[in-house]
Amino acid sequence: MAGILAWFWNERFWLPHNVTWADLKNTEEATFPQAEDLYLAFPLAFCMLMVRLIFERFVAKPCAIALNIQANGPQIAQPNAILEKVFTAITKHPDEKRLEGLSKQLDWDVRSIQRWFRQRRNQEKPSTLKRFCESMWKFSYGLYIFTYGIRFLKKTPWLWNTKHCWYNYPYQPLTPDLHYYYILELSFYWSLMFSQFTDIKRKDFAVMFLHHLVAILLITFSYVNNMARVGTLILCLHDSADALLEAAKMANYAKFQKICDLLFVMFAMVFITTRLGVFPLWVLNTTLFESWEIVGPYPSWWVFNLLLLVIQGLNCFWSYLIVKIACKAISKGKVSKDDRSDIESSSDEEDSEPPGKNPHTATTTNGTSGTNGYLLTGACAMDD
């Protein structure tokens, strides 16, 4: 084990040339980031999950009820052992051939079987109340942490001149505010890693899992080798759009359609501007070029920048989806499912379809229509 630890913490990988771990030990004059500080994130992540449960139960839920958001779930599918076996053991989306076979076996018409499968799928969807509570928690955290980040960074020299991220590196002392900021962000991402398996499931589960994993690696990496200054810029920049997204989703669940559309447009503008403009031109510029000029590359420097490029790839992916949502809304002016929709369709929509109408051509969802509804479907799905 000692040999493994010595190999893992090899100074020639983590630190610039001629710098050792002994140089970064805490002294009476200065405090530096220590790897063992990060252990604090695990109990804090658990505490954050507990705080979330209390917040959703005693704050978010009463707010949702005050906005007339009900906990009623979708209509329950009629009990049927044969269809239930197909649903649980074979497929949740039977093809035309299987539908015809079930129709003959049960003496039901195909449309009734299709409706049963839609209702049964919707039984596994969370209620609007649950979605609202989840969004309100993420909105509250996102607003707090972004506000804290702005208040902290406006007093730092590296916000105004990114070269200060590398002057005297890595002998940059760790301040209490910076330590608090880093540990809180790391704890939140660990809590998301744990709660992602119980939260509302979305189609981009794997992408979000990758995002959370890369975020944890970046926070951990930049803290251990004292790249915390540029790390604070990255964190604050990526927190900038989160509260707007969750606010748009809450407005959607409360059926404040115009407010939701306005918030979604604001979110899209902030997201694309910060992720495709500010991040590469400001952050990647300093991590790739200014740091090369002032400090020079070393092994962990390459890994750090590689992780940042992965984050940028995810930023491009989500920006593409946002633009796709907006373009379809403008060109078609109607609702259609986007690539990251977390709802298949509402039970009201499914149960009220006229007999001759194809469910895949429905143009209303959750009582909304036109461009509003499309933007709302997209806003509900997006989550960074």
N, C-alpha and C positions, 0 to 999 in steps of 0.2 A: 504493500500500500504506500509506503514511503517513497518507493521508486516511482510509482504511478503519479503521486502528487508532485514529486520533483519534476517529472516530465511534463505534467499538465501546466504547472506554474513556471515553466521555463522563461527566464527573464528576457532571453533573446527573441522570444515570440511576442510577449506582451508589451515590452517597453522599448523605447528608442535605444540606440547604441550608447554604451557607457552609462546607462541608468540601471540601478538595481532596486529590488524591493526594499532593501535596507534604507535607501535614500528617501523612500516614501513612508517611512514609519512616523507615527504621530509623535510630536514633541510638544513641549510647553509653549513654543512659539507658533506652531502651525499644526493644523489637523488636515490629514489627507484621506481620501476614500480608502476604505479597507474592505476586502472581499467579504469578511464575516459580517459586515453591516447589513448585507443583503438578506441574511437569514431572518431579519426582522419582518421582511415582506410576507412570510408565510402566515404567522399569527395575525398580522394585520389584514391579510386577504380574507382569512376566516372571519375576523371581526367585521370586515366590510360586508361580507355575505349576511351576517346577522343584522347589521344595520339596515341592509337592503330589505330584508324580510319585515323588519319593524316599520321601515319607511313605507313600503308598499301596503302594509296592512292598516296603518294608523294615519297615514298622510295621503298617499296616492289614491287609495280606494275611496275614502270620503270625498275627495275632490272629483273623482269619476262619477260617483253617485250624484253629487251636486250638479254635475253637467248632464244628468239623465243618461249616463252610460250604464247599461244593465249588464248583469252577469249571465244573462240567459245564453245558453249555448245553442247550436244548430238543432234542427229537428232530428229526433232519434229515428234511425232506420228501423223498419219493421223486422222483428226477429225472424231469422230464417237460417237454419243450420247449414244447408247446402251452400248458400251464398256466403255465409260467414266463413266456411271452410275454404272456399275459393279465395276470399279476400285475405285471410290470414296466412294461408299456406302456398298460394299460387301467384296471384296477381291482384293488385288494387285497381288496375286499369285493363279490364278484359278487352280483347280485340273483337272484331265483328264475328269471327267464326265461333269464339267461345260464347259470345252473347246469344247467338242463334242456338247453340247446343243447350245452354241454360234455359232458354225460352221454351224449348221442346220438353226438357226435363221437368220444369216447374209449371208448365202451361201458363206462363206469363208472357205478355208482349215484351218485345225488346226494349221499348222505351221505359217500361216500369223497372226493368232490371238495371238500365242505365241510371235511372233516378235513385234506385236503392244504393248503387255503388257510390254515387255522388254524395248522398246523405251519409253513408257510412264513412267515407273519407272525411267529410266535414266534422264528424263526431270527434275526430282526433285533432281538430284544429282548436286552438285556444280561443276563449271568448274575447270580445272587444275589451272588456274590463281588464282582463289579464294583460293584453297588449298595451293598454293605456298605462297601467301601473309600471310595466317594464320600461316603457318610454319615459315616464316621468322620473323614474330613478336615474336613468342615463342622462336625461336632460339636466337634472339637478347637479349630478356629479360633473357633467361636461361644463356647465356654466360656472360652477365653483372653481374647477381646476384651471379653466382658461383665464378667469378673472385673476386668480392667484398668480398664474404664470406671467400675465401682463404686468401686474403690480411688482413682481419680483424683477422681471427683465428690464423694465424701464429704468431701473437704478444701476444697471450693469453696463460696463463699457463695451462688452462684446455684442450687445444688441445693435449698437450704432456703428461699430467697426468690428467686423467678424475676425479680423486678424488678431484681436485680443484673445480669441479662443486658443491661440497657439503661442503667443508671447510667453516666455518663461515656462513652456510646457516641458515636462509634466509636473513641475514644482508649483502648482497652483493650489492654494489652500481651499479646503472645503468649508463653506459657510453653513450655519444651521438652516437657513432658508433653502439653500440648494439641496442639502441633505433631505429635508422634509419633502421637497418637491419630487425628488427622485424616488424616495421610498414610497410615497403615496401613489405615484404613477405605476410603479412596479407592482404594488399590492393590488391596484385596481385591475391591471392586466392579468395577474394571477387569478383574481376572483372571476374574471371573464372566462378564463380557461376552464375553471371548475364549473361555473354555472352554464357554460355553453351547451353542456350535455342535458340540462334540464330546462333551459330557456326555449322560447319559440323556435322551432326548427325551420330553417330556410334552405333554399336550394343551393346557396353558396356556402354551406357549412364548411366544406373543406378549405375554401378560399379564406374564410374568416378565421378558421383554425390556424392556417398558415400565417395570416396577418398577426394574430395574437402571439404566436410562437416567435416570429421574427421581431416583434416589438419587445418581447421579454428578453430575447437575446441581445438586441441593440442596447436596451437600458442597462442590462447586466454588463455587457462588454464595455460600454462607454464609462460606466462607473468604475469598474475594476482598473482600467488603464487611464483613468482620470481625464477622459474626454467629456466630462460632464458639462462644460460650458457650451460646446456645440450641441450636446444632447438636450439641453434646456430649450435651445432654439427649435430643434426638431419636434420636441414634445408640444411646445406651445403652438407651433404652426399647424400640427396635425390635430390639435384640439379645437381649432378655430371654427370649424364647420359643424362639429358634433351636436352642439346644443340647438342649432337651427334645424337640423334634421329631426331630432327628437321632438322639438316644438311643432314642426309640420305634421308629424305623425299623430301627436296628441290632438291637434286641431282637426285632423281627419277623423279620428275616432269620435270626437265630440260633434262632428258634422258641421264644423265651421269652415265651409268649403273655400270661400274667398281668402280667408286668413291662411288656410293651409297652402293654397296655390302661391300666395305671396311669399310665405316662408320657404316653400320649396324652391322658388326662383332665386331667393336670396341665398339659400343653401348651395344651389348649383353654381351660382356666380362665385361665392367664396371658395367652395371646394375646388373648382377648376382653376381659379386664379392662384390659390395657394399651392395646390398640388402639382400643377403643370407649369406654373410660372415662377412663383417665389421659391419653391423648394429646389428645383434644379439650378436656377440662376443665382440663388443666394446661399443655400445650404450646401448643395453639392459642389458649388464653386469653391467654397472655403474648405470643405473636407478633402477635395481632390487636388486643388491647385495651390491655395494659400498655405495649407498644411505641408504640402510637398516643398514649397519654397522656404518655409520657416523652420520646419522640423525635419522633413525628409521622411521617406517611406520606411516601414519596417513590417514584419509579418502580420501583426494584429491590425495594423493600419489597412492592409489589403482586405482583410476579413470584414472590418468595420464598413468600409466603402462598398464591398460586395453586398452586405446586408441592406445598406441604403439603396442600392440599385434594385434589389428585390422589392423594397417598399415602393420605389418609384414605378416599378412594373405593375404593382397592385393599384397604385394611384391612376395609372393610365387605363387599367381595366375598368375601374369604377367610374372614371370620367367618361369613358366610352358608353357605359350603361346610362349615365345621366343624360348625355347628349342624345342617345337613342330614344330615351323616354320623351325628352322634350320635342325632338323632331317628329316622332309619331303623333304626339299630342297636337302639334301644330298642323301637320299635314292631313291627319285623319279626323281630328276633332272628336274622337270617340275612345272609349275604354277598350284596351286589349291587354292581355297578360304580358308583363315584361319578364325579362330573364331572371329577375331576383324576387319575383312575387312570393310573399309568404302566406298568401291566401289563395285558394283555388277558385272559389266563388262563394258568395254568401248563400245561406240556406234559403233566404227569402227569394233570391233570384231563381234558384233551382226549382223551388216548389211552385213558383208563379209563372213558369214558362208556358206559353200556349202550346197545345198539342202538336202543332205543325212546325214549331220553330226549332231550328238546330241550336242546341245550347252553345256551340262554339262560335255562333255569330252574335251572341248577346252583346249589346252595347251599353248596358248599365250595370253598375255594381254598387252595392250598399246604398242604393237610393241616389246615386250621383250619375250625372250624364255629361256628355260633351268633354271638352278639354279638361275641365276640373277633374273628372273621375279618373282620367288617364294619369294625370300628374299625381293624384293621390295614390293610385296603385303603385306607382314608382316610388313615391316618398315613403310609403309604408315599408317597402322592401329594402331601401338603401340603409346601410348601417356600416360605419368605419370603426 
